[in-house]
Amino acid sequence: MESQSRAAAGRGPSTVREERKKRLFAQAALKAIKAKDERAFSELLRSVGVKDGSPEWKNAWKAFRSA
């Protein structure tokens, strides 16, 4: 039923994969933040293509340190 609703909404498998990838990233990031594991957090950022020193990198670290 879920696949039918996705098809009716115009969302195909690629959109579903991207949503799943984002959800898994968010879960892993939350786990690293709760464990206060800076190394795991930086590896996680690099694994999704966030470059060191970029605005996204800085924003992610602000969120990490404020938690």
Phi, psi and omega in degrees: 000321180297320179294326177292321179291326176294316180296320180293328180277353179086015179257123181263190182298328181293323177293320179296318179298318180296319178297319179294319179298317179295319180295318179294321177298315181298319179296316180293321179295317179297320179296316179294322180294315180297325180277353183055043182259095183295322181296314179296322180294316180292323176296321178297315179299316180295325183293336178260008172094013177278123183274145178301133177085354180285163177301323178296320178299313181296318179294321179297318180290328174298316179296318181299313184286334179281345183279000000 
